[in-house]
Amino acid sequence: MDALPSALGGLLRASWQASVLVGLVLLVQGLLGKRLPARWRFALWWLVLARLLLPVGPATSFSLFN
């Protein structure tokens, strides 16, 4: 019974963190435009995909969300 609220809380946290990451990717792409190589634009979106697929990550002292 306690697992459902915990899972929903984790899903909500992963979703808003991915939303912030999407905003940062869009900001970087908007600021750099065509000066950012296609390989780097592709890699930035892979970071977003990885964040969505891996909702639980290792605990670190260095994090955008700490």
C-alpha positions in Angstrom: 0.0 0.0 0.0 2.9 2.4 0.7 4.6 1.5 -2.5 2.1 3.3 -4.7 2.5 6.8 -3.2 6.3 6.3 -3.2 6.3 5.3 -6.8 4.0 8.2 -7.8 6.3 10.6 -5.9 9.3 9.3 -7.7 7.5 9.6 -11.1 6.5 13.1 -10.3 10.1 14.0 -9.3 11.6 12.4 -12.4 9.0 14.3 -14.6 9.7 17.7 -13.3 13.5 17.1 -13.4 13.2 16.0 -17.0 11.1 19.1 -17.7 13.9 21.3 -16.3 16.4 19.4 -18.4 14.2 19.9 -21.5 14.2 23.7 -20.8 17.9 23.8 -20.5 18.4 21.9 -23.7 16.1 24.2 -25.5 17.9 27.2 -24.0 21.3 26.0 -25.1 20.0 25.2 -28.6 18.4 28.6 -28.8 21.4 30.5 -27.6 23.9 28.6 -29.8 21.7 28.0 -32.8 23.5 26.5 -35.8 26.9 27.0 -34.1 26.1 23.9 -32.0 27.0 20.9 -34.2 24.3 18.4 -34.9 26.2 15.7 -32.9 26.0 17.8 -29.8 22.3 18.7 -30.3 21.6 15.0 -30.6 23.6 14.2 -27.5 21.7 16.8 -25.5 18.4 15.1 -26.3 19.9 11.8 -25.3 20.5 13.2 -21.8 16.7 14.0 -21.6 15.9 10.5 -22.8 18.2 8.9 -20.3 16.6 11.0 -17.5 13.2 9.8 -18.5 14.2 6.1 -18.8 16.2 6.0 -15.6 14.0 7.7 -13.0 16.2 6.6 -10.1 19.9 7.6 -10.2 22.8 7.3 -7.8 23.1 9.8 -5.0 25.8 12.4 -5.7 26.8 15.6 -4.0 27.0 17.3 -7.5 23.6 17.6 -9.0 21.5 20.3 -10.7 18.7 19.5 -8.4 20.5 19.6 -5.0 
